[in-house]
Amino acid sequence: MFSHFGAHTSDDVVTRRPAVCDVCGVYAAQPVVKRSTTFTAFFVRPFPVKRSTYYAECENCGHARRIDH
């Protein structure tokens, strides 16, 4: 019997915002990334396993910090 199921984490860029980085101190664009984890079963639509989290990533140094949404 063939079964196809599992959890999948995906990152999607929601928006970009200019801000000062906490680490490098440079005023640069910071994409806001939404990270969501879904569970998929064969022929069943994916459904969220846990609440999505949002991160802002500095394009200068790569530091990511969590945003409380």
Predicted model as a PDB file, atoms N, CA, C, CB and O in Angstrom, pLDDT in the B-factor column:
MODEL        1                                                                  
ATOM      1  N   MET A   1       0.840  -1.175   0.000  1.00 44.00           N  
ATOM      2  CA  MET A   1       0.000   0.000   0.000  1.00 44.00           C  
ATOM      3  C   MET A   1       0.887   1.240   0.000  1.00 44.00           C  
ATOM      4  CB  MET A   1      -0.956  -0.003   1.214  1.00 44.00           C  
ATOM      5  O   MET A   1       1.865   1.310   0.743  1.00 44.00           O  
ATOM      6  N   PHE A   2       0.546   2.205  -0.825  1.00 48.00           N  
ATOM      7  CA  PHE A   2       1.308   3.442  -0.963  1.00 48.00           C  
ATOM      8  C   PHE A   2       0.653   4.542  -0.139  1.00 48.00           C  
ATOM      9  CB  PHE A   2       1.412   3.863  -2.448  1.00 48.00           C  
ATOM     10  O   PHE A   2      -0.545   4.794  -0.270  1.00 48.00           O  
ATOM     11  N   SER A   3       1.422   5.181   0.691  1.00 53.00           N  
ATOM     12  CA  SER A   3       0.895   6.318   1.450  1.00 53.00           C  
ATOM     13  C   SER A   3       1.840   7.493   1.295  1.00 53.00           C  
ATOM     14  CB  SER A   3       0.706   5.958   2.952  1.00 53.00           C  
ATOM     15  O   SER A   3       3.061   7.331   1.294  1.00 53.00           O  
ATOM     16  N   HIS A   4       1.267   8.672   1.166  1.00 69.00           N  
ATOM     17  CA  HIS A   4       2.058   9.883   0.993  1.00 69.00           C  
ATOM     18  C   HIS A   4       1.569  10.924   2.004  1.00 69.00           C  
ATOM     19  CB  HIS A   4       1.954  10.425  -0.476  1.00 69.00           C  
ATOM     20  O   HIS A   4       0.461  11.448   1.892  1.00 69.00           O  
ATOM     21  N   PHE A   5       2.418  11.208   2.989  1.00 75.00           N  
ATOM     22  CA  PHE A   5       2.050  12.206   3.991  1.00 75.00           C  
ATOM     23  C   PHE A   5       3.312  12.786   4.600  1.00 75.00           C  
ATOM     24  CB  PHE A   5       1.144  11.591   5.088  1.00 75.00           C  
ATOM     25  O   PHE A   5       4.398  12.229   4.448  1.00 75.00           O  
ATOM     26  N   GLY A   6       3.166  13.905   5.289  1.00 81.00           N  
ATOM     27  CA  GLY A   6       4.310  14.519   5.946  1.00 81.00           C  
ATOM     28  C   GLY A   6       4.085  15.986   6.236  1.00 81.00           C  
ATOM     29  O   GLY A   6       3.086  16.576   5.824  1.00 81.00           O  
ATOM     30  N   ALA A   7       5.036  16.566   6.955  1.00 80.00           N  
ATOM     31  CA  ALA A   7       4.990  17.984   7.301  1.00 80.00           C  
ATOM     32  C   ALA A   7       5.900  18.761   6.353  1.00 80.00           C  
ATOM     33  CB  ALA A   7       5.413  18.212   8.785  1.00 80.00           C  
ATOM     34  O   ALA A   7       6.946  18.269   5.928  1.00 80.00           O  
ATOM     35  N   HIS A   8       5.486  19.966   6.035  1.00 81.00           N  
ATOM     36  CA  HIS A   8       6.234  20.817   5.113  1.00 81.00           C  
ATOM     37  C   HIS A   8       6.297  22.233   5.676  1.00 81.00           C  
ATOM     38  CB  HIS A   8       5.585  20.814   3.698  1.00 81.00           C  
ATOM     39  O   HIS A   8       5.273  22.800   6.057  1.00 81.00           O  
ATOM     40  N   THR A   9       7.495  22.799   5.729  1.00 85.00           N  
ATOM     41  CA  THR A   9       7.681  24.176   6.187  1.00 85.00           C  
ATOM     42  C   THR A   9       8.002  25.046   4.976  1.00 85.00           C  
ATOM     43  CB  THR A   9       8.817  24.270   7.265  1.00 85.00           C  
ATOM     44  O   THR A   9       8.863  24.707   4.165  1.00 85.00           O  
ATOM     45  N   SER A  10       7.300  26.165   4.866  1.00 87.00           N  
ATOM     46  CA  SER A  10       7.545  27.061   3.740  1.00 87.00           C  
ATOM     47  C   SER A  10       7.749  28.486   4.241  1.00 87.00           C  
ATOM     48  CB  SER A  10       6.376  27.005   2.732  1.00 87.00           C  
ATOM     49  O   SER A  10       7.159  28.907   5.236  1.00 87.00           O  
ATOM     50  N   ASP A  11       8.602  29.217   3.524  1.00 90.00           N  
ATOM     51  CA  ASP A  11       8.877  30.624   3.813  1.00 90.00           C  
ATOM     52  C   ASP A  11       8.368  31.470   2.651  1.00 90.00           C  
ATOM     53  CB  ASP A  11      10.404  30.865   4.052  1.00 90.00           C  
ATOM     54  O   ASP A  11       8.715  31.222   1.497  1.00 90.00           O  
ATOM     55  N   ASP A  12       7.550  32.462   2.957  1.00 93.00           N  
ATOM     56  CA  ASP A  12       7.010  33.365   1.945  1.00 93.00           C  
ATOM     57  C   ASP A  12       7.292  34.800   2.355  1.00 93.00           C  
ATOM     58  CB  ASP A  12       5.489  33.140   1.747  1.00 93.00           C  
ATOM     59  O   ASP A  12       7.042  35.184   3.498  1.00 93.00           O  
ATOM     60  N   VAL A  13       7.815  35.600   1.420  1.00 94.00           N  
ATOM     61  CA  VAL A  13       8.059  37.016   1.695  1.00 94.00           C  
ATOM     62  C   VAL A  13       6.727  37.749   1.622  1.00 94.00           C  
ATOM     63  CB  VAL A  13       9.097  37.627   0.687  1.00 94.00           C  
ATOM     64  O   VAL A  13       6.053  37.729   0.592  1.00 94.00           O  
ATOM     65  N   VAL A  14       6.353  38.394   2.721  1.00 94.00           N  
ATOM     66  CA  VAL A  14       5.076  39.102   2.806  1.00 94.00           C  
ATOM     67  C   VAL A  14       5.235  40.529   2.298  1.00 94.00           C  
ATOM     68  CB  VAL A  14       4.545  39.103   4.256  1.00 94.00           C  
ATOM     69  O   VAL A  14       4.437  40.993   1.484  1.00 94.00           O  
ATOM     70  N   THR A  15       6.256  41.221   2.774  1.00 94.00           N  
ATOM     71  CA  THR A  15       6.507  42.601   2.376  1.00 94.00           C  
ATOM     72  C   THR A  15       7.968  42.942   2.654  1.00 94.00           C  
ATOM     73  CB  THR A  15       5.558  43.581   3.124  1.00 94.00           C  
ATOM     74  O   THR A  15       8.694  42.153   3.260  1.00 94.00           O  
ATOM     75  N   ARG A  16       8.390  44.118   2.208  1.00 93.00           N  
ATOM     76  CA  ARG A  16       9.730  44.629   2.514  1.00 93.00           C  
ATOM     77  C   ARG A  16       9.546  45.960   3.217  1.00 93.00           C  
ATOM     78  CB  ARG A  16      10.619  44.782   1.215  1.00 93.00           C  
ATOM     79  O   ARG A  16       8.686  46.763   2.856  1.00 93.00           O  
ATOM     80  N   ARG A  17      10.380  46.176   4.236  1.00 91.00           N  
ATOM     81  CA  ARG A  17      10.283  47.445   4.952  1.00 91.00           C  
ATOM     82  C   ARG A  17      11.681  47.943   5.281  1.00 91.00           C  
ATOM     83  CB  ARG A  17       9.437  47.294   6.243  1.00 91.00           C  
ATOM     84  O   ARG A  17      12.537  47.153   5.678  1.00 91.00           O  
ATOM     85  N   PRO A  18      11.928  49.240   5.122  1.00 93.00           N  
ATOM     86  CA  PRO A  18      13.229  49.787   5.513  1.00 93.00           C  
ATOM     87  C   PRO A  18      13.275  49.966   7.025  1.00 93.00           C  
ATOM     88  CB  PRO A  18      13.500  51.137   4.796  1.00 93.00           C  
ATOM     89  O   PRO A  18      12.333  50.476   7.631  1.00 93.00           O  
ATOM     90  N   ALA A  19      14.386  49.539   7.627  1.00 92.00           N  
ATOM     91  CA  ALA A  19      14.553  49.663   9.076  1.00 92.00           C  
ATOM     92  C   ALA A  19      16.035  49.579   9.414  1.00 92.00           C  
ATOM     93  CB  ALA A  19      13.751  48.561   9.832  1.00 92.00           C  
ATOM     94  O   ALA A  19      16.855  49.191   8.582  1.00 92.00           O  
ATOM     95  N   VAL A  20      16.364  49.946  10.645  1.00 93.00           N  
ATOM     96  CA  VAL A  20      17.741  49.863  11.139  1.00 93.00           C  
ATOM     97  C   VAL A  20      17.931  48.485  11.765  1.00 93.00           C  
ATOM     98  CB  VAL A  20      18.054  51.009  12.177  1.00 93.00           C  
ATOM     99  O   VAL A  20      17.132  48.067  12.603  1.00 93.00           O  
ATOM    100  N   CYS A  21      18.981  47.782  11.362  1.00 91.00           N  
ATOM    101  CA  CYS A  21      19.272  46.449  11.873  1.00 91.00           C  
ATOM    102  C   CYS A  21      19.784  46.535  13.311  1.00 91.00           C  
ATOM    103  CB  CYS A  21      20.303  45.737  10.974  1.00 91.00           C  
ATOM    104  O   CYS A  21      20.565  47.425  13.650  1.00 91.00           O  
ATOM    105  N   ASP A  22      19.340  45.610  14.144  1.00 89.00           N  
ATOM    106  CA  ASP A  22      19.786  45.567  15.543  1.00 89.00           C  
ATOM    107  C   ASP A  22      21.245  45.150  15.676  1.00 89.00           C  
ATOM    108  CB  ASP A  22      18.914  44.612  16.336  1.00 89.00           C  
ATOM    109  O   ASP A  22      21.900  45.502  16.657  1.00 89.00           O  
ATOM    110  N   VAL A  23      21.759  44.408  14.709  1.00 92.00           N  
ATOM    111  CA  VAL A  23      23.118  43.863  14.805  1.00 92.00           C  
ATOM    112  C   VAL A  23      24.150  44.764  14.132  1.00 92.00           C  
ATOM    113  CB  VAL A  23      23.168  42.474  14.183  1.00 92.00           C  
ATOM    114  O   VAL A  23      25.120  45.181  14.765  1.00 92.00           O  
ATOM    115  N   CYS A  24      23.942  45.067  12.838  1.00 91.00           N  
ATOM    116  CA  CYS A  24      24.961  45.820  12.106  1.00 91.00           C  
ATOM    117  C   CYS A  24      24.714  47.332  12.113  1.00 91.00           C  
ATOM    118  CB  CYS A  24      25.026  45.330  10.681  1.00 91.00           C  
ATOM    119  O   CYS A  24      25.621  48.102  11.797  1.00 91.00           O  
ATOM    120  N   GLY A  25      23.501  47.765  12.468  1.00 92.00           N  
ATOM    121  CA  GLY A  25      23.197  49.190  12.563  1.00 92.00           C  
ATOM    122  C   GLY A  25      22.990  49.903  11.237  1.00 92.00           C  
ATOM    123  O   GLY A  25      22.929  51.132  11.202  1.00 92.00           O  
ATOM    124  N   VAL A  26      22.883  49.161  10.154  1.00 93.00           N  
ATOM    125  CA  VAL A  26      22.706  49.753   8.834  1.00 93.00           C  
ATOM    126  C   VAL A  26      21.215  49.902   8.533  1.00 93.00           C  
ATOM    127  CB  VAL A  26      23.401  48.894   7.749  1.00 93.00           C  
ATOM    128  O   VAL A  26      20.419  49.003   8.805  1.00 93.00           O  
ATOM    129  N   TYR A  27      20.855  51.056   7.963  1.00 94.00           N  
ATOM    130  CA  TYR A  27      19.478  51.290   7.522  1.00 94.00           C  
ATOM    131  C   TYR A  27      19.325  50.620   6.163  1.00 94.00           C  
ATOM    132  CB  TYR A  27      19.136  52.836   7.448  1.00 94.00           C  
ATOM    133  O   TYR A  27      19.835  51.124   5.162  1.00 94.00           O  
ATOM    134  N   ALA A  28      18.632  49.496   6.121  1.00 88.00           N  
ATOM    135  CA  ALA A  28      18.501  48.721   4.884  1.00 88.00           C  
ATOM    136  C   ALA A  28      17.115  48.117   4.801  1.00 88.00           C  
ATOM    137  CB  ALA A  28      19.574  47.613   4.806  1.00 88.00           C  
ATOM    138  O   ALA A  28      16.371  48.096   5.781  1.00 88.00           O  
ATOM    139  N   ALA A  29      16.778  47.628   3.621  1.00 88.00           N  
ATOM    140  CA  ALA A  29      15.498  46.949   3.429  1.00 88.00           C  
ATOM    141  C   ALA A  29      15.516  45.622   4.173  1.00 88.00           C  
ATOM    142  CB  ALA A  29      15.204  46.728   1.920  1.00 88.00           C  
ATOM    143  O   ALA A  29      16.503  44.887   4.135  1.00 88.00           O  
ATOM    144  N   GLN A  30      14.418  45.328   4.845  1.00 93.00           N  
ATOM    145  CA  GLN A  30      14.292  44.074   5.575  1.00 93.00           C  
ATOM    146  C   GLN A  30      13.026  43.369   5.125  1.00 93.00           C  
ATOM    147  CB  GLN A  30      14.276  44.314   7.108  1.00 93.00           C  
ATOM    148  O   GLN A  30      11.924  43.814   5.446  1.00 93.00           O  
ATOM    149  N   PRO A  31      13.167  42.267   4.379  1.00 95.00           N  
ATOM    150  CA  PRO A  31      11.966  41.538   3.985  1.00 95.00           C  
ATOM    151  C   PRO A  31      11.327  40.863   5.196  1.00 95.00           C  
ATOM    152  CB  PRO A  31      12.297  40.495   2.906  1.00 95.00           C  
ATOM    153  O   PRO A  31      12.024  40.285   6.030  1.00 95.00           O  
ATOM    154  N   VAL A  32      10.010  40.937   5.288  1.00 94.00           N  
ATOM    155  CA  VAL A  32       9.275  40.260   6.347  1.00 94.00           C  
ATOM    156  C   VAL A  32       8.847  38.908   5.786  1.00 94.00           C  
ATOM    157  CB  VAL A  32       8.033  41.111   6.841  1.00 94.00           C  
ATOM    158  O   VAL A  32       8.147  38.836   4.776  1.00 94.00           O  
ATOM    159  N   VAL A  33       9.275  37.840   6.452  1.00 94.00           N  
ATOM    160  CA  VAL A  33       9.060  36.483   5.976  1.00 94.00           C  
ATOM    161  C   VAL A  33       8.063  35.771   6.878  1.00 94.00           C  
ATOM    162  CB  VAL A  33      10.388  35.708   5.918  1.00 94.00           C  
ATOM    163  O   VAL A  33       8.181  35.810   8.103  1.00 94.00           O  
ATOM    164  N   LYS A  34       7.083  35.123   6.267  1.00 94.00           N  
ATOM    165  CA  LYS A  34       6.102  34.328   7.016  1.00 94.00           C  
ATOM    166  C   LYS A  34       6.505  32.855   6.895  1.00 94.00           C  
ATOM    167  CB  LYS A  34       4.630  34.565   6.478  1.00 94.00           C  
ATOM    168  O   LYS A  34       6.590  32.319   5.790  1.00 94.00           O  
ATOM    169  N   ARG A  35       6.751  32.210   8.030  1.00 92.00           N  
ATOM    170  CA  ARG A  35       7.123  30.791   8.044  1.00 92.00           C  
ATOM    171  C   ARG A  35       5.939  29.981   8.573  1.00 92.00           C  
ATOM    172  CB  ARG A  35       8.405  30.547   8.920  1.00 92.00           C  
ATOM    173  O   ARG A  35       5.477  30.190   9.694  1.00 92.00           O  
ATOM    174  N   SER A  36       5.460  29.056   7.744  1.00 91.00           N  
ATOM    175  CA  SER A  36       4.311  28.249   8.144  1.00 91.00           C  
ATOM    176  C   SER A  36       4.618  26.763   7.938  1.00 91.00           C  
ATOM    177  CB  SER A  36       3.050  28.660   7.344  1.00 91.00           C  
ATOM    178  O   SER A  36       5.318  26.384   6.999  1.00 91.00           O  
ATOM    179  N   THR A  37       4.086  25.941   8.823  1.00 89.00           N  
ATOM    180  CA  THR A  37       4.255  24.497   8.750  1.00 89.00           C  
ATOM    181  C   THR A  37       2.889  23.853   8.537  1.00 89.00           C  
ATOM    182  CB  THR A  37       4.938  23.946  10.034  1.00 89.00           C  
ATOM    183  O   THR A  37       1.951  24.095   9.296  1.00 89.00           O  
ATOM    184  N   THR A  38       2.792  23.034   7.498  1.00 87.00           N  
ATOM    185  CA  THR A  38       1.529  22.365   7.190  1.00 87.00           C  
ATOM    186  C   THR A  38       1.732  20.856   7.143  1.00 87.00           C  
ATOM    187  CB  THR A  38       0.954  22.871   5.851  1.00 87.00           C  
ATOM    188  O   THR A  38       2.840  20.377   6.904  1.00 87.00           O  
ATOM    189  N   PHE A  39       0.666  20.123   7.372  1.00 86.00           N  
ATOM    190  CA  PHE A  39       0.677  18.667   7.267  1.00 86.00           C  
ATOM    191  C   PHE A  39      -0.114  18.293   6.025  1.00 86.00           C  
ATOM    192  CB  PHE A  39       0.079  17.987   8.553  1.00 86.00           C  
ATOM    193  O   PHE A  39      -1.212  18.801   5.800  1.00 86.00           O  
ATOM    194  N   THR A  40       0.451  17.400   5.221  1.00 80.00           N  
ATOM    195  CA  THR A  40      -0.181  16.984   3.985  1.00 80.00           C  
ATOM    196  C   THR A  40      -0.377  15.475   3.998  1.00 80.00           C  
ATOM    197  CB  THR A  40       0.657  17.417   2.769  1.00 80.00           C  
ATOM    198  O   THR A  40       0.533  14.724   4.349  1.00 80.00           O  
ATOM    199  N   ALA A  41      -1.555  15.044   3.619  1.00 78.00           N  
ATOM    200  CA  ALA A  41      -1.844  13.624   3.418  1.00 78.00           C  
ATOM    201  C   ALA A  41      -2.350  13.454   1.992  1.00 78.00           C  
ATOM    202  CB  ALA A  41      -2.896  13.090   4.465  1.00 78.00           C  
ATOM    203  O   ALA A  41      -2.888  14.394   1.407  1.00 78.00           O  
ATOM    204  N   PHE A  42      -2.184  12.287   1.442  1.00 74.00           N  
ATOM    205  CA  PHE A  42      -2.564  12.010   0.066  1.00 74.00           C  
ATOM    206  C   PHE A  42      -4.034  12.332  -0.161  1.00 74.00           C  
ATOM    207  CB  PHE A  42      -2.280  10.550  -0.285  1.00 74.00           C  
ATOM    208  O   PHE A  42      -4.893  11.826   0.562  1.00 74.00           O  
ATOM    209  N   PHE A  43      -4.340  13.166  -1.154  1.00 70.00           N  
ATOM    210  CA  PHE A  43      -5.680  13.608  -1.527  1.00 70.00           C  
ATOM    211  C   PHE A  43      -6.383  14.448  -0.470  1.00 70.00           C  
ATOM    212  CB  PHE A  43      -6.516  12.427  -1.835  1.00 70.00           C  
ATOM    213  O   PHE A  43      -7.589  14.668  -0.575  1.00 70.00           O  
ATOM    214  N   VAL A  44      -5.667  14.922   0.543  1.00 72.00           N  
ATOM    215  CA  VAL A  44      -6.251  15.778   1.566  1.00 72.00           C  
ATOM    216  C   VAL A  44      -5.571  17.138   1.485  1.00 72.00           C  
ATOM    217  CB  VAL A  44      -6.100  15.151   2.992  1.00 72.00           C  
ATOM    218  O   VAL A  44      -4.346  17.209   1.385  1.00 72.00           O  
ATOM    219  N   ARG A  45      -6.338  18.203   1.527  1.00 75.00           N  
ATOM    220  CA  ARG A  45      -5.782  19.550   1.445  1.00 75.00           C  
ATOM    221  C   ARG A  45      -4.862  19.810   2.643  1.00 75.00           C  
ATOM    222  CB  ARG A  45      -6.916  20.606   1.388  1.00 75.00           C  
ATOM    223  O   ARG A  45      -5.197  19.421   3.762  1.00 75.00           O  
ATOM    224  N   PRO A  46      -3.712  20.459   2.435  1.00 76.00           N  
ATOM    225  CA  PRO A  46      -2.795  20.748   3.546  1.00 76.00           C  
ATOM    226  C   PRO A  46      -3.466  21.607   4.614  1.00 76.00           C  
ATOM    227  CB  PRO A  46      -1.534  21.453   3.028  1.00 76.00           C  
ATOM    228  O   PRO A  46      -4.218  22.528   4.297  1.00 76.00           O  
ATOM    229  N   PHE A  47      -3.190  21.300   5.869  1.00 76.00           N  
ATOM    230  CA  PHE A  47      -3.725  22.112   6.959  1.00 76.00           C  
ATOM    231  C   PHE A  47      -2.599  22.477   7.914  1.00 76.00           C  
ATOM    232  CB  PHE A  47      -4.857  21.363   7.709  1.00 76.00           C  
ATOM    233  O   PHE A  47      -1.654  21.705   8.080  1.00 76.00           O  
ATOM    234  N   PRO A  48      -2.689  23.653   8.548  1.00 81.00           N  
ATOM    235  CA  PRO A  48      -1.600  24.123   9.416  1.00 81.00           C  
ATOM    236  C   PRO A  48      -1.446  23.255  10.654  1.00 81.00           C  
ATOM    237  CB  PRO A  48      -1.843  25.567   9.831  1.00 81.00           C  
ATOM    238  O   PRO A  48      -2.422  22.827  11.271  1.00 81.00           O  
ATOM    239  N   VAL A  49      -0.177  23.008  10.999  1.00 82.00           N  
ATOM    240  CA  VAL A  49       0.139  22.210  12.181  1.00 82.00           C  
ATOM    241  C   VAL A  49       0.342  23.121  13.384  1.00 82.00           C  
ATOM    242  CB  VAL A  49       1.396  21.345  11.939  1.00 82.00           C  
ATOM    243  O   VAL A  49      -0.095  22.807  14.491  1.00 82.00           O  
ATOM    244  N   LYS A  50       1.006  24.249  13.161  1.00 84.00           N  
ATOM    245  CA  LYS A  50       1.220  25.208  14.239  1.00 84.00           C  
ATOM    246  C   LYS A  50       1.056  26.617  13.692  1.00 84.00           C  
ATOM    247  CB  LYS A  50       2.620  25.026  14.880  1.00 84.00           C  
ATOM    248  O   LYS A  50       1.000  26.819  12.479  1.00 84.00           O  
ATOM    249  N   ARG A  51       0.980  27.580  14.585  1.00 88.00           N  
ATOM    250  CA  ARG A  51       0.770  28.982  14.225  1.00 88.00           C  
ATOM    251  C   ARG A  51       1.957  29.509  13.409  1.00 88.00           C  
ATOM    252  CB  ARG A  51       0.565  29.844  15.496  1.00 88.00           C  
ATOM    253  O   ARG A  51       3.107  29.168  13.686  1.00 88.00           O  
ATOM    254  N   SER A  52       1.673  30.333  12.414  1.00 90.00           N  
ATOM    255  CA  SER A  52       2.716  30.917  11.575  1.00 90.00           C  
ATOM    256  C   SER A  52       3.541  31.917  12.379  1.00 90.00           C  
ATOM    257  CB  SER A  52       2.100  31.600  10.338  1.00 90.00           C  
ATOM    258  O   SER A  52       3.029  32.586  13.277  1.00 90.00           O  
ATOM    259  N   THR A  53       4.829  32.008  12.040  1.00 92.00           N  
ATOM    260  CA  THR A  53       5.707  32.984  12.678  1.00 92.00           C  
ATOM    261  C   THR A  53       6.242  33.935  11.605  1.00 92.00           C  
ATOM    262  CB  THR A  53       6.881  32.277  13.437  1.00 92.00           C  
ATOM    263  O   THR A  53       6.381  33.564  10.440  1.00 92.00           O  
ATOM    264  N   TYR A  54       6.534  35.154  12.021  1.00 94.00           N  
ATOM    265  CA  TYR A  54       7.031  36.183  11.111  1.00 94.00           C  
ATOM    266  C   TYR A  54       8.435  36.599  11.529  1.00 94.00           C  
ATOM    267  CB  TYR A  54       6.084  37.407  11.090  1.00 94.00           C  
ATOM    268  O   TYR A  54       8.720  36.749  12.717  1.00 94.00           O  
ATOM    269  N   TYR A  55       9.316  36.786  10.534  1.00 93.00           N  
ATOM    270  CA  TYR A  55      10.694  37.178  10.758  1.00 93.00           C  
ATOM    271  C   TYR A  55      11.049  38.348   9.856  1.00 93.00           C  
ATOM    272  CB  TYR A  55      11.644  35.997  10.514  1.00 93.00           C  
ATOM    273  O   TYR A  55      10.567  38.437   8.727  1.00 93.00           O  
ATOM    274  N   ALA A  56      11.896  39.250  10.357  1.00 93.00           N  
ATOM    275  CA  ALA A  56      12.477  40.325   9.549  1.00 93.00           C  
ATOM    276  C   ALA A  56      13.954  39.994   9.375  1.00 93.00           C  
ATOM    277  CB  ALA A  56      12.274  41.750  10.222  1.00 93.00           C  
ATOM    278  O   ALA A  56      14.671  39.780  10.352  1.00 93.00           O  
ATOM    279  N   GLU A  57      14.399  39.953   8.128  1.00 92.00           N  
ATOM    280  CA  GLU A  57      15.792  39.597   7.829  1.00 92.00           C  
ATOM    281  C   GLU A  57      16.521  40.802   7.255  1.00 92.00           C  
ATOM    282  CB  GLU A  57      15.860  38.405   6.839  1.00 92.00           C  
ATOM    283  O   GLU A  57      16.043  41.434   6.313  1.00 92.00           O  
ATOM    284  N   CYS A  58      17.679  41.119   7.827  1.00 92.00           N  
ATOM    285  CA  CYS A  58      18.500  42.221   7.322  1.00 92.00           C  
ATOM    286  C   CYS A  58      19.188  41.766   6.035  1.00 92.00           C  
ATOM    287  CB  CYS A  58      19.554  42.680   8.390  1.00 92.00           C  
ATOM    288  O   CYS A  58      19.824  40.712   6.004  1.00 92.00           O  
ATOM    289  N   GLU A  59      19.057  42.568   4.970  1.00 90.00           N  
ATOM    290  CA  GLU A  59      19.708  42.209   3.710  1.00 90.00           C  
ATOM    291  C   GLU A  59      21.201  42.514   3.724  1.00 90.00           C  
ATOM    292  CB  GLU A  59      19.050  42.942   2.559  1.00 90.00           C  
ATOM    293  O   GLU A  59      21.935  42.028   2.864  1.00 90.00           O  
ATOM    294  N   ASN A  60      21.663  43.312   4.688  1.00 90.00           N  
ATOM    295  CA  ASN A  60      23.080  43.641   4.773  1.00 90.00           C  
ATOM    296  C   ASN A  60      23.874  42.534   5.463  1.00 90.00           C  
ATOM    297  CB  ASN A  60      23.269  44.956   5.515  1.00 90.00           C  
ATOM    298  O   ASN A  60      24.880  42.075   4.923  1.00 90.00           O  
ATOM    299  N   CYS A  61      23.437  42.096   6.652  1.00 91.00           N  
ATOM    300  CA  CYS A  61      24.218  41.101   7.410  1.00 91.00           C  
ATOM    301  C   CYS A  61      23.539  39.731   7.500  1.00 91.00           C  
ATOM    302  CB  CYS A  61      24.476  41.617   8.808  1.00 91.00           C  
ATOM    303  O   CYS A  61      24.180  38.752   7.882  1.00 91.00           O  
ATOM    304  N   GLY A  62      22.249  39.653   7.153  1.00 89.00           N  
ATOM    305  CA  GLY A  62      21.553  38.374   7.166  1.00 89.00           C  
ATOM    306  C   GLY A  62      20.927  38.003   8.509  1.00 89.00           C  
ATOM    307  O   GLY A  62      20.365  36.917   8.654  1.00 89.00           O  
ATOM    308  N   HIS A  63      21.023  38.891   9.481  1.00 92.00           N  
ATOM    309  CA  HIS A  63      20.445  38.602  10.797  1.00 92.00           C  
ATOM    310  C   HIS A  63      18.913  38.562  10.698  1.00 92.00           C  
ATOM    311  CB  HIS A  63      20.898  39.668  11.843  1.00 92.00           C  
ATOM    312  O   HIS A  63      18.308  39.425  10.061  1.00 92.00           O  
ATOM    313  N   ALA A  64      18.294  37.567  11.323  1.00 92.00           N  
ATOM    314  CA  ALA A  64      16.833  37.434  11.319  1.00 92.00           C  
ATOM    315  C   ALA A  64      16.337  37.563  12.746  1.00 92.00           C  
ATOM    316  CB  ALA A  64      16.382  36.073  10.693  1.00 92.00           C  
ATOM    317  O   ALA A  64      16.891  36.965  13.668  1.00 92.00           O  
ATOM    318  N   ARG A  65      15.273  38.358  12.917  1.00 91.00           N  
ATOM    319  CA  ARG A  65      14.680  38.484  14.240  1.00 91.00           C  
ATOM    320  C   ARG A  65      13.184  38.266  14.114  1.00 91.00           C  
ATOM    321  CB  ARG A  65      14.993  39.871  14.874  1.00 91.00           C  
ATOM    322  O   ARG A  65      12.561  38.639  13.120  1.00 91.00           O  
ATOM    323  N   ARG A  66      12.626  37.658  15.140  1.00 93.00           N  
ATOM    324  CA  ARG A  66      11.213  37.317  15.143  1.00 93.00           C  
ATOM    325  C   ARG A  66      10.376  38.573  15.400  1.00 93.00           C  
ATOM    326  CB  ARG A  66      10.916  36.234  16.206  1.00 93.00           C  
ATOM    327  O   ARG A  66      10.741  39.417  16.218  1.00 93.00           O  
ATOM    328  N   ILE A  67       9.262  38.682  14.699  1.00 89.00           N  
ATOM    329  CA  ILE A  67       8.335  39.783  14.874  1.00 89.00           C  
ATOM    330  C   ILE A  67       7.089  39.231  15.529  1.00 89.00           C  
ATOM    331  CB  ILE A  67       8.005  40.479  13.522  1.00 89.00           C  
ATOM    332  O   ILE A  67       6.515  38.251  15.054  1.00 89.00           O  
ATOM    333  N   ASP A  68       6.661  39.856  16.625  1.00 83.00           N  
ATOM    334  CA  ASP A  68       5.416  39.448  17.267  1.00 83.00           C  
ATOM    335  C   ASP A  68       4.272  40.052  16.475  1.00 83.00           C  
ATOM    336  CB  ASP A  68       5.365  39.893  18.771  1.00 83.00           C  
ATOM    337  O   ASP A  68       4.156  41.271  16.353  1.00 83.00           O  
ATOM    338  N   HIS A  69       3.445  39.198  15.949  1.00 64.00           N  
ATOM    339  CA  HIS A  69       2.370  39.653  15.059  1.00 64.00           C  
ATOM    340  C   HIS A  69       1.046  39.605  15.747  1.00 64.00           C  
ATOM    341  CB  HIS A  69       2.317  38.820  13.800  1.00 64.00           C  
ATOM    342  O   HIS A  69       0.027  39.952  15.150  1.00 64.00           O  
TER     343      HIS A  69                                                      
ENDMDL                                                                          
END                                                                             
